Amino acid sequence: MELILLFFIFTLAGFLGFELIAKVPSQLHTPLMSGSNAISGITIVGAIIAAGADDGSWITTVLGTAAVTLAMINVIGGYFVTDRMLGMFKKKDAPAKKEGSS
Amino acid sequence: MSREILINSAYILASILFVLGLKMLGRQATARRGNLISGIGMLIAIVVTLLDHHVVNYTWILVGLGAGTVIGLACAYLVKMTAMPEMVALLNGFGGLASLIVGAAEFFRIRGGTVVPENPTFTATVTYLTILIGGITFTGSVYAFCKLAEWLSGRAITFGGQHIVNGLMLVATLVAGVVYVVSGDPQTVLLAFAVYTLLALVLGWTLVMPIGGGDMPVVISMLNSLSGVAACAAGFIISNNVLVVAGCLVGTSGVILTAIMCKAMNRSLANVLFSGFGSAPAKAAAGGEGAIQGELKPISAEDTFAVLEAARQVVIIPGYGMAVSQAQHVVRELAEMLEKNGAEVRFAIHPVAGRMPGHMNVLLAEANVPYEQLVEMDAVNPVMPTMDVAIVIGANDVVNPAAARDKSSPIYGMPIINAHEARTVICLKRGKGTGFSGLENQLFLLPNTRMLYGDAKASLQGVVSEFKSLAA
């Protein structure tokens, strides 16, 4: 039953993803990509569970720690670099001089 | 039980924040807040996972979180804007590798008997998929990074039988996967696991190999999508709904971006991935139907200034060459000079100009060009005949009129910015070489085109100093 539910969620999330960003201006392509890249770092949730589980197996701990580190780089790097980029997108500060000339 | 309800409620909240954040990222006015909101969702997901009852040992988690934070922040703040494509590729790769490792860790936990899956066949299948997709994402991204950072040649690398080799490896991966899922013998399972993990890593490398630099916008957005799919598959291994939702959102939104990039080149994804486009300098399509005959006419910085000084409508068309020579700041300076001189300046951006989606927009934003001045291809083409001067800065294929006229051209059918319709075209170019596609650009041969040779930044500085001496 749980599997069916997961597939159910998966299908709906897929449709949602398609609908969400159907029309994005090309200016935002890079931030959208790096921002969604940061979200893919959600795999950190699985990494934390692997790293923190006390199985008495060093393999899991080593792999888990490596995964937490990599996913965290993905998350932190992704969100902050996106914010940095978006901070640069500015409107014209002063009102444009030749407004209406075109 | 109550703890589980708390955790799952928090995961629902995180998913909602991801959806809202992604939606807001699609609009200029809300994009920055959207990124923040999705970041808060991530923070919530991480914090409540620490409360999970499976998590008993925090030492190594904290080590990983700490190290990741430091490295991530360093990446985010030290990287130059011109290096953004390789940065995004690398982050993608890390995400893919993290998912691969999560899959491997679960494999060893199940093998060690500490975790007993409800449905072993299903778990084995999704573990296989996680490692396959994660592995391809990882090495594919690393290779893309090396190409973009110019550690390796940006050209497409092709060799005879390449598709056969890749095809055989893919088949071997599938066979290993089937053995892995079906076999009950622990030794065989371990061997199959090792074989397909290795093959996935090799495949990522060899699949990106025949894709040239100019097709990188497609590759990067596709790898971005795959990193989401890998996370989603990892979610199925550990039956975690927030992984499934977030991974799936990234996967599908990445597919859309990939489709936009392919459409902007009028090529199918299969053509981009497998045709080996841009592998070797192609024969100039001079003899082709509708081809333009003519010669390259150089122009000096002084004459460029004279042309620009008289211009009232100017459009600037940047390409990868602007990024290479880091000319974005001097471009903005030139635009300001032109405006002071009474001209109206637009920047026309082709969707696949540069090496990643939106590459030019990011660079011009860094140089403080207001985004209202940036116009998309479809908006600028109708007014192109009214432009006095079009300045092409290190762009090539995206302004090649052969795409519209010459049916024998490999890029025939690709939508272009119609720079050739402007009264005068000034093309900044490093040398007389051909562009990424290896084609001679017919725009350069037109009677109304002048070539300003040299490094784009240096050439533009020459023109700007002419303007300055006029003002003085």
Interface residues (C-beta under 8 A of the other chain):
Chain A: E2 L3 L5 L6 I9 F10 A13 G14 F15 L16 G17 F18 L20 I21 A22 K23 V24 P25 S26 Q27 L28 H29 T30 P31 L32 M33 S34 G35 S36 N37 A38 I39 S40 G41 I42 T43 I44 V45 G46 A47 I48 I49 A50 A51 G52 A53 D54 D55 G56 S57 I59 T60 T61 L63 G64 T65 A66 A67 V68 T69 L70 A71 M72 I73 N74 V75 I76 G77 G78 Y79 F80 V81 T82 D83 R84 M85 L86 G87 M88 F89 K90 K91 K92 D93 A96 K97 K98 S101 S102
Chain B: F18 V19 G21 L22 K23 L25 G26 R27 Q28 A31 R32 G34 N35 L36 S38 G39 M42 A45 I46 T49 L50 D52 H54 V55 V56 N57 Y58 W60 I61 V63 G64 L65 A67 G68 T69 I71 G72 L73 C75 A76 Y77 V79 M81 M84 M87 V88 L91 N92 F94 G95 L97 A98 S99 I101 V102 A104 A105 E106 F108 R109 G112 T114 E118 N119 F122 I220 S221 N224 S227 G228 A230 A231 C232 A234 G235 F236 I237 I238 S239 N240 N241 V242 L243 V244 V245 A246 G247 C248 L249 V250 G251 T252 S253 G254 V255 I256 L257 I260 E339 E344 I349 P351 M356 P357 G358 H359 N361 V362 A365 E366 N368 P370 Y371 E372 Q373 L374 E376
